[in-house]
């Protein structure tokens, strides 16, 4: 944390400009060594939030001209002294400007280190940092809106408000223990129980946003499965809007899983096109079928494709026996041809008739999938739980609060309930990083690119 770090913060390649970001105590002194302002003044003399034009030098030779933007601590993204050097966006010139910053005394930044410093220095909560990478990785407009609300601190504010209610209850309980003969806390057992019930309702309201938040931001692990030559790869291409998988009339064309990510309505799907399930003597094909079965067991959503122009085969019926109706959408493909398949499959409520050739039924399929995860409109201004780490922390907080309520109902003393409430407050603190392990923090920032 005491080092001056540097990284190229714009994408690699040709472009109008590139930005080299330098942060840390001594960042301005580093910039002074290779950026020379017009008029002879140094970067160190600049006021915060100002920009200056100048020339950039590498190993004593002028290589480019550009601008230096200065942010003085603590009013910067990282909370440290920061300078951003904007140069022309060529591959080689950008590399030279970056190399000049390293020769001037900075070290290469690690992945996500700028944002990690912002977290450590109190400029961002952990949930806000997660929202930043979600914003960068967003695959749809809905994901952008949801991540933008998270980056603005909506989830952190909501969990902090609940945590403050918990702390008030804990304080009142301990005052009651320390001064039992004096009514200093103003809280009786009924009031404590009502307070805990209110906290549980607040946590439940947040947890209720997870299904939609997860579907929009992280994506639903989805398997497209079916017998050979029913149109699985054609469906993948239709959902993606491009030819990603090879489509051929020969059964068994897809031998291995093909994985892609796409937006289907407001839901993001982590799609996996799989080998057709059938009995085969081909060893390679059977390996692919084995992977298909494994994916089926672990996925969150199954799109099971059947050829509506032919009767159900033994392979189709074998597949049906593997499916979980609760997470399956049945697709009867080739509805542009005369129907020979039953119009429904017993036990499965979600069924869509589709033609991958004409696109008929594609909008209906998207509506059905979206409806499984999103009920009505999404309020992008409200706090939304978007990942499993946040949900797990809230689940623990709810369980501990419920345990405290049960203790009070069973006649336990306030200090017994207070211990559970303290643990619940700590669990809530994990959402925005108040109490979270170094390993968890490392895992979160490993998702970031170098330069952010």
FIGUTOR-348377 format. One record per residue (C-alpha): residue number from 1; chain; residue in one letter; x, y, z. Coordinates in steps of 0.05 Angstrom, whole numbers. Layout:
<recs>
[NUM A A [X Y Z]] ...
</recs>
This chain:
<recs>
[1 A X [0 0 0]] [2 A X [59 47 8]] [3 A X [85 35 -63]] [4 A X [70 81 -121]] [5 A X [34 38 -173]] [6 A X [24 48 -247]] [7 A X [-17 14 -302]] [8 A X [-47 27 -370]] [9 A X [-121 38 -354]] [10 A X [-148 37 -425]] [11 A X [-157 -23 -471]] [12 A X [-96 -49 -508]] [13 A X [-92 -29 -582]] [14 A X [-98 30 -627]] [15 A X [-143 88 -606]] [16 A X [-151 163 -600]] [17 A X [-119 165 -531]] [18 A X [-91 119 -478]] [19 A X [-87 133 -403]] [20 A X [-31 112 -356]] [21 A X [-54 117 -284]] [22 A X [-5 128 -227]] [23 A X [-26 127 -154]] [24 A X [6 129 -85]] [25 A X [47 174 -40]] [26 A X [99 200 -88]] [27 A X [58 194 -152]] [28 A X [70 267 -170]] [29 A X [145 260 -161]] [30 A X [144 200 -208]] [31 A X [105 239 -261]] [32 A X [154 298 -254]] [33 A X [210 254 -280]] [34 A X [180 240 -348]] [35 A X [124 291 -359]] [36 A X [146 363 -372]] [37 A X [92 415 -369]] [38 A X [90 472 -419]] [39 A X [118 533 -385]] [40 A X [167 494 -342]] [41 A X [125 480 -280]] [42 A X [120 410 -251]] [43 A X [63 363 -240]] [44 A X [76 368 -165]] [45 A X [58 442 -168]] [46 A X [-11 430 -198]] [47 A X [-75 437 -158]] [48 A X [-121 378 -150]] [49 A X [-173 365 -204]] [50 A X [-134 404 -256]] [51 A X [-105 385 -324]] [52 A X [-41 409 -357]] [53 A X [-12 400 -426]] [54 A X [60 378 -434]] [55 A X [111 332 -466]] [56 A X [127 260 -448]] [57 A X [199 234 -445]] [58 A X [227 164 -444]] [59 A X [301 152 -430]] [60 A X [316 225 -444]] [61 A X [280 229 -511]] [62 A X [213 262 -526]] [63 A X [164 208 -548]] [64 A X [96 243 -546]] [65 A X [55 301 -521]] [66 A X [-6 295 -478]] [67 A X [-42 316 -414]] [68 A X [-32 304 -340]] [69 A X [-94 303 -296]] [70 A X [-80 311 -221]] [71 A X [-123 286 -163]] [72 A X [-97 301 -93]] [73 A X [-111 256 -34]] [74 A X [-161 242 -7]] [75 A X [-204 269 -64]] [76 A X [-186 216 -115]] [77 A X [-214 148 -135]] [78 A X [-162 111 -93]] [79 A X [-160 163 -37]] [80 A X [-86 173 -53]] [81 A X [-47 224 -95]] [82 A X [-62 203 -166]] [83 A X [-41 228 -235]] [84 A X [-67 204 -301]] [85 A X [-23 214 -363]] [86 A X [-63 217 -428]] [87 A X [-23 202 -490]] [88 A X [-37 181 -562]] [89 A X [-68 112 -565]] [90 A X [-16 73 -605]] [91 A X [7 5 -579]] [92 A X [81 22 -577]] [93 A X [75 94 -553]] [94 A X [29 72 -496]] [95 A X [78 18 -476]] [96 A X [135 69 -476]] [97 A X [96 118 -432]] [98 A X [80 62 -384]] [99 A X [153 40 -383]] [100 A X [174 112 -369]] [101 A X [129 112 -307]] [102 A X [162 48 -282]] [103 A X [232 74 -294]] [104 A X [212 137 -256]] [105 A X [199 96 -194]] [106 A X [129 65 -198]] [107 A X [117 -10 -197]] [108 A X [66 -48 -240]] [109 A X [-4 -48 -208]] [110 A X [-35 -115 -195]] [111 A X [-104 -133 -221]] [112 A X [-156 -90 -187]] [113 A X [-105 -55 -143]] [114 A X [-131 15 -155]] [115 A X [-201 -5 -134]] [116 A X [-174 -46 -76]] [117 A X [-137 15 -50]] [118 A X [-202 54 -56]] [119 A X [-235 0 -12]] [120 A X [-178 -1 39]] [121 A X [-178 75 42]] [122 A X [-253 78 54]] [123 A X [-271 108 -13]] [124 A X [-313 47 -32]] [125 A X [-350 -7 6]] [126 A X [-340 -79 -17]] [127 A X [-409 -82 -48]] [128 A X [-394 -18 -87]] [129 A X [-328 -48 -111]] [130 A X [-366 -110 -135]] [131 A X [-415 -64 -171]] [132 A X [-356 -31 -207]] [133 A X [-333 -96 -238]] [134 A X [-405 -114 -252]] [135 A X [-412 -49 -290]] [136 A X [-349 -65 -331]] [137 A X [-374 -136 -345]] [138 A X [-447 -117 -359]] [139 A X [-477 -154 -419]] [140 A X [-543 -116 -423]] [141 A X [-574 -48 -410]] [142 A X [-610 -76 -350]] [143 A X [-544 -101 -322]] [144 A X [-515 -31 -331]] [145 A X [-573 1 -294]] [146 A X [-569 -49 -237]] [147 A X [-494 -43 -230]] [148 A X [-498 32 -232]] [149 A X [-544 32 -171]] [150 A X [-497 -15 -135]] [151 A X [-437 28 -151]] [152 A X [-474 87 -122]] [153 A X [-479 50 -55]] [154 A X [-552 30 -53]] [155 A X [-540 -39 -22]] [156 A X [-489 -12 28]] [157 A X [-538 41 52]] [158 A X [-594 -9 59]] [159 A X [-553 -60 99]] [160 A X [-524 -5 142]] [161 A X [-594 20 160]] [162 A X [-613 -51 181]] [163 A X [-547 -58 219]] [164 A X [-561 7 257]] [165 A X [-629 -20 279]] [166 A X [-594 -83 304]] [167 A X [-542 -43 343]] [168 A X [-597 -2 375]] [169 A X [-631 -66 398]] [170 A X [-566 -95 424]] [171 A X [-550 -31 462]] [172 A X [-619 -30 493]] [173 A X [-614 -103 513]] [174 A X [-548 -93 548]] [175 A X [-572 -30 584]] [176 A X [-630 -72 610]] [177 A X [-580 -124 635]] [178 A X [-534 -74 668]] [179 A X [-589 -33 700]] [180 A X [-648 -81 711]] [181 A X [-681 -37 764]] [182 A X [-680 26 722]] [183 A X [-721 35 659]] [184 A X [-665 65 619]] [185 A X [-672 26 555]] [186 A X [-746 36 546]] [187 A X [-749 -34 516]] [188 A X [-789 -93 542]] [189 A X [-789 -164 516]] [190 A X [-848 -150 470]] [191 A X [-814 -89 441]] [192 A X [-750 -129 430]] [193 A X [-788 -185 395]] [194 A X [-824 -134 350]] [195 A X [-757 -100 334]] [196 A X [-725 -166 314]] [197 A X [-786 -185 272]] [198 A X [-779 -118 236]] [199 A X [-706 -131 222]] [200 A X [-722 -200 194]] [201 A X [-774 -169 148]] [202 A X [-722 -118 124]] [203 A X [-672 -174 109]] [204 A X [-725 -215 74]] [205 A X [-741 -155 30]] [206 A X [-668 -152 9]] [207 A X [-663 -227 -2]] [208 A X [-725 -225 -46]] [209 A X [-685 -183 -96]] [210 A X [-632 -237 -105]] [211 A X [-667 -280 -156]] [212 A X [-675 -222 -205]] [213 A X [-608 -190 -188]] [214 A X [-571 -256 -198]] [215 A X [-607 -269 -264]] [216 A X [-591 -200 -292]] [217 A X [-520 -192 -267]] [218 A X [-488 -260 -258]] [219 A X [-529 -299 -308]] [220 A X [-566 -365 -303]] [221 A X [-525 -427 -318]] [222 A X [-566 -456 -375]] [223 A X [-561 -522 -412]] [224 A X [-591 -532 -481]] [225 A X [-602 -607 -488]] [226 A X [-639 -656 -531]] [227 A X [-630 -716 -577]] [228 A X [-584 -709 -638]] [229 A X [-608 -665 -695]] [230 A X [-668 -633 -660]] [231 A X [-640 -562 -669]] [232 A X [-601 -548 -605]] [233 A X [-544 -512 -641]] [234 A X [-594 -475 -684]] [235 A X [-628 -451 -620]] [236 A X [-561 -428 -591]] [237 A X [-548 -388 -655]] [238 A X [-618 -359 -653]] [239 A X [-611 -335 -581]] [240 A X [-541 -306 -594]] [241 A X [-563 -273 -659]] [242 A X [-503 -301 -696]] [243 A X [-475 -367 -722]] [244 A X [-434 -393 -664]] [245 A X [-446 -468 -669]] [246 A X [-439 -512 -731]] [247 A X [-507 -533 -757]] [248 A X [-511 -595 -801]] [249 A X [-563 -648 -817]] [250 A X [-515 -702 -793]] [251 A X [-532 -728 -724]] [252 A X [-476 -721 -672]] [253 A X [-445 -658 -703]] [254 A X [-437 -626 -633]] [255 A X [-386 -669 -596]] [256 A X [-368 -623 -538]] [257 A X [-401 -568 -499]] [258 A X [-402 -498 -529]] [259 A X [-409 -442 -478]] [260 A X [-432 -370 -491]] [261 A X [-464 -313 -454]] [262 A X [-524 -272 -479]] [263 A X [-582 -229 -456]] [264 A X [-652 -259 -463]] [265 A X [-700 -203 -447]] [266 A X [-675 -175 -380]] [267 A X [-643 -241 -360]] [268 A X [-571 -261 -375]] [269 A X [-560 -333 -394]] [270 A X [-494 -370 -389]] [271 A X [-512 -417 -446]] [272 A X [-483 -486 -457]] [273 A X [-499 -523 -522]] [274 A X [-488 -597 -509]] [275 A X [-478 -661 -547]] [276 A X [-543 -697 -565]] [277 A X [-561 -751 -516]] [278 A X [-567 -820 -549]] [279 A X [-536 -888 -548]] [280 A X [-473 -889 -590]] [281 A X [-412 -933 -604]] [282 A X [-370 -871 -618]] [283 A X [-323 -862 -559]] [284 A X [-312 -787 -571]] [285 A X [-387 -775 -577]] [286 A X [-400 -813 -513]] [287 A X [-350 -770 -476]] [288 A X [-390 -709 -499]] [289 A X [-456 -742 -477]] [290 A X [-425 -755 -408]] [291 A X [-409 -681 -402]] [292 A X [-480 -665 -421]] [293 A X [-507 -708 -364]] [294 A X [-460 -674 -315]] [295 A X [-482 -605 -339]] [296 A X [-555 -624 -331]] [297 A X [-544 -642 -258]] [298 A X [-510 -576 -241]] [299 A X [-546 -524 -283]] [300 A X [-599 -474 -259]] [301 A X [-641 -476 -323]] [302 A X [-651 -530 -375]] [303 A X [-678 -516 -445]] [304 A X [-698 -584 -471]] [305 A X [-707 -585 -546]] [306 A X [-750 -636 -584]] [307 A X [-766 -643 -658]] [308 A X [-841 -631 -664]] [309 A X [-842 -659 -735]] [310 A X [-828 -730 -710]] [311 A X [-856 -774 -654]] [312 A X [-818 -777 -589]] [313 A X [-762 -828 -594]] [314 A X [-732 -874 -542]] [315 A X [-674 -824 -535]] [316 A X [-725 -768 -524]] [317 A X [-761 -807 -469]] [318 A X [-694 -824 -437]] [319 A X [-678 -749 -435]] [320 A X [-746 -731 -405]] [321 A X [-732 -779 -347]] [322 A X [-669 -738 -331]] [323 A X [-703 -670 -330]] [324 A X [-726 -631 -269]] [325 A X [-793 -598 -287]] [326 A X [-780 -541 -237]] [327 A X [-721 -515 -277]] [328 A X [-739 -538 -348]] [329 A X [-769 -503 -408]] [330 A X [-792 -551 -463]] [331 A X [-780 -526 -534]] [332 A X [-817 -561 -590]] [333 A X [-774 -540 -649]] [334 A X [-790 -543 -724]] [335 A X [-861 -519 -714]] [336 A X [-858 -494 -787]] [337 A X [-865 -568 -807]] [338 A X [-926 -613 -799]] [339 A X [-931 -635 -726]] [340 A X [-921 -708 -706]] [341 A X [-900 -697 -633]] [342 A X [-949 -691 -575]] [343 A X [-970 -619 -561]] [344 A X [-948 -626 -489]] [345 A X [-905 -669 -443]] [346 A X [-938 -692 -378]] [347 A X [-908 -659 -316]] [348 A X [-877 -599 -352]] [349 A X [-915 -533 -349]] [350 A X [-867 -490 -390]] [351 A X [-872 -507 -464]] [352 A X [-857 -464 -525]] [353 A X [-869 -482 -597]] [354 A X [-812 -453 -639]] [355 A X [-781 -452 -708]] [356 A X [-707 -437 -709]] [357 A X [-714 -427 -785]] [358 A X [-768 -374 -784]] [359 A X [-757 -347 -713]] [360 A X [-831 -360 -695]] [361 A X [-838 -370 -620]] [362 A X [-770 -338 -603]] [363 A X [-802 -279 -567]] [364 A X [-848 -325 -529]] [365 A X [-788 -367 -506]] [366 A X [-754 -304 -480]] [367 A X [-817 -283 -443]] [368 A X [-822 -352 -409]] [369 A X [-749 -352 -387]] [370 A X [-752 -280 -362]] [371 A X [-816 -295 -324]] [372 A X [-781 -351 -285]] [373 A X [-734 -301 -252]] [374 A X [-765 -232 -256]] [375 A X [-834 -216 -231]] [376 A X [-856 -148 -256]] [377 A X [-812 -86 -260]] [378 A X [-743 -78 -229]] [379 A X [-733 -16 -187]] [380 A X [-662 3 -206]] [381 A X [-659 57 -153]] [382 A X [-669 5 -97]] [383 A X [-616 -39 -66]] [384 A X [-610 -106 -102]] [385 A X [-571 -168 -81]] [386 A X [-533 -192 -141]] [387 A X [-484 -246 -120]] [388 A X [-478 -307 -76]] [389 A X [-430 -275 -26]] [390 A X [-478 -220 -10]] [391 A X [-537 -269 -5]] [392 A X [-498 -316 41]] [393 A X [-482 -259 89]] [394 A X [-555 -237 90]] [395 A X [-578 -309 100]] [396 A X [-532 -315 161]] [397 A X [-556 -249 189]] [398 A X [-629 -271 181]] [399 A X [-616 -339 213]] [400 A X [-582 -307 273]] [401 A X [-637 -256 281]] [402 A X [-689 -311 279]] [403 A X [-648 -349 331]] [404 A X [-650 -288 377]] [405 A X [-725 -283 367]] [406 A X [-734 -357 384]] [407 A X [-691 -348 447]] [408 A X [-734 -291 472]] [409 A X [-798 -330 456]] [410 A X [-771 -389 497]] [411 A X [-758 -344 557]] [412 A X [-683 -335 549]] [413 A X [-650 -274 579]] [414 A X [-633 -212 538]] [415 A X [-558 -228 539]] [416 A X [-570 -295 504]] [417 A X [-610 -261 449]] [418 A X [-558 -205 447]] [419 A X [-502 -252 428]] [420 A X [-541 -276 367]] [421 A X [-557 -204 349]] [422 A X [-484 -185 353]] [423 A X [-466 -241 305]] [424 A X [-523 -219 259]] [425 A X [-495 -149 258]] [426 A X [-426 -177 240]] [427 A X [-457 -218 184]] [428 A X [-491 -155 156]] [429 A X [-423 -120 160]] [430 A X [-395 -172 112]] [431 A X [-440 -145 56]] [432 A X [-402 -80 51]] [433 A X [-336 -107 77]] [434 A X [-336 -85 150]] [435 A X [-318 -155 172]] [436 A X [-294 -201 117]] [437 A X [-233 -245 108]] [438 A X [-173 -228 66]] [439 A X [-186 -289 23]] [440 A X [-255 -263 5]] [441 A X [-227 -195 -13]] [442 A X [-173 -228 -56]] [443 A X [-226 -268 -92]] [444 A X [-267 -206 -108]] [445 A X [-210 -164 -134]] [446 A X [-181 -221 -175]] [447 A X [-240 -209 -223]] [448 A X [-214 -139 -240]] [449 A X [-169 -123 -298]] [450 A X [-101 -90 -288]] [451 A X [-111 -14 -290]] [452 A X [-176 -12 -252]] 
</recs>
